[in-house]
């Protein structure tokens, strides 16, 4: 078997639609993930909303100096507060998926519902 080159990931997309509620362990894990992304000098791509676990990841990464890009459909834009980091507004959900694929080297899926998939 031929050796594969060691690929370095720079842009990580975090996906989840999980409303964490009483699950403190998920909150802690999301914040730790954001910290780890920043410590490794990686960039974060996320869905651009201001709720759920991805928002916690984005805040933790941004506060520690990571570049953060939120990708949000135009229809959801009025429902969100100011973005964490940069924001890319796209026409719809398909555009959001396309841009996430274009901007990310790899994906991390946190707990969520079927919409996360």
C-alpha positions as CSV (number, residue, x, y, z in Angstrom):
1,X,0.0,0.0,0.0
2,X,1.4,3.4,-1.0
3,X,1.9,6.0,1.7
4,X,-0.4,9.0,1.6
5,X,0.9,12.4,2.1
6,X,0.3,14.0,5.5
7,X,-2.5,16.4,4.9
8,X,-2.8,19.4,7.1
9,X,-6.3,20.8,7.8
10,X,-6.5,24.6,8.2
11,X,-10.3,25.3,7.9
12,X,-12.7,23.2,10.1
13,X,-16.4,23.4,9.8
14,X,-18.5,22.6,12.9
15,X,-22.1,21.5,12.4
16,X,-24.9,20.9,14.9
17,X,-28.4,22.0,15.4
18,X,-28.4,21.0,19.0
19,X,-30.2,23.1,21.6
20,X,-28.1,22.0,24.6
21,X,-30.6,23.0,27.3
22,X,-29.6,21.2,30.5
23,X,-26.7,19.3,28.9
24,X,-23.7,21.0,30.6
25,X,-21.3,18.4,29.2
26,X,-22.1,19.4,25.6
27,X,-21.6,23.1,26.5
28,X,-18.2,22.3,28.0
29,X,-17.2,20.1,25.0
30,X,-18.2,22.8,22.5
31,X,-16.2,25.5,24.3
32,X,-13.2,23.2,24.6
33,X,-13.4,22.5,20.9
34,X,-13.4,26.2,20.1
35,X,-10.4,26.7,22.3
36,X,-8.6,23.8,20.7
37,X,-9.2,25.2,17.2
38,X,-7.7,28.5,18.2
39,X,-4.8,26.9,20.0
40,X,-3.9,25.0,16.9
41,X,-4.2,28.2,14.8
42,X,-7.0,26.7,12.7
43,X,-9.9,28.6,11.1
44,X,-13.5,27.9,11.9
45,X,-16.4,27.8,9.5
46,X,-19.9,27.4,11.0
47,X,-23.6,27.9,10.1
48,X,-23.6,31.6,11.2
49,X,-26.5,31.4,13.7
50,X,-26.4,32.7,17.2
51,X,-27.8,29.6,19.0
52,X,-26.7,26.1,19.8
53,X,-23.3,24.4,20.1
54,X,-21.7,25.9,17.0
55,X,-22.2,29.4,18.4
56,X,-20.4,28.4,21.6
57,X,-17.6,26.9,19.5
58,X,-17.3,30.1,17.4
59,X,-17.2,32.4,20.4
60,X,-14.5,30.3,22.1
61,X,-12.4,30.2,19.0
62,X,-12.9,33.9,18.1
63,X,-12.0,35.1,21.6
64,X,-8.7,33.2,21.4
65,X,-7.8,34.7,18.0
66,X,-9.1,32.2,15.5
67,X,-10.5,33.4,12.2
68,X,-14.2,32.6,12.2
69,X,-16.6,32.5,9.2
70,X,-20.3,32.2,9.7
71,X,-22.3,31.2,6.6
72,X,-26.0,32.0,6.9
73,X,-28.9,31.9,4.5
74,X,-30.5,35.3,3.8
75,X,-33.9,34.2,5.2
76,X,-32.3,33.4,8.6
77,X,-30.2,36.6,8.7
78,X,-33.0,38.7,10.4
79,X,-33.3,36.1,13.2
80,X,-29.6,36.5,14.3
81,X,-27.6,39.0,16.3
82,X,-24.3,40.3,15.2
83,X,-22.0,37.6,13.9
84,X,-18.9,36.2,15.5
85,X,-16.1,37.0,13.1
86,X,-16.9,37.3,9.4
87,X,-20.2,36.5,7.9
88,X,-21.2,35.3,4.5
89,X,-24.9,35.6,3.6
90,X,-26.0,33.2,0.9
91,X,-29.3,32.8,-1.0
92,X,-30.5,29.6,0.7
93,X,-29.7,26.3,2.4
94,X,-28.2,24.8,-0.7
95,X,-25.9,27.8,-1.0
96,X,-24.9,27.4,2.6
97,X,-23.9,23.8,2.1
98,X,-22.0,24.7,-1.1
99,X,-20.1,27.5,0.7
100,X,-19.3,25.3,3.7
101,X,-17.8,22.7,1.3
102,X,-15.9,25.4,-0.5
103,X,-14.4,26.9,2.7
104,X,-13.7,23.8,4.8
105,X,-11.0,21.2,4.7
106,X,-12.8,18.9,7.2
107,X,-16.0,18.7,9.2
108,X,-16.9,18.0,12.8
109,X,-20.4,17.0,13.7
110,X,-21.6,17.7,17.2
111,X,-24.8,16.3,18.7
112,X,-27.9,17.4,16.7
113,X,-31.0,16.3,14.9
114,X,-31.4,14.9,11.4
115,X,-31.0,18.3,9.9
116,X,-27.3,18.3,11.0
117,X,-26.8,15.4,8.5
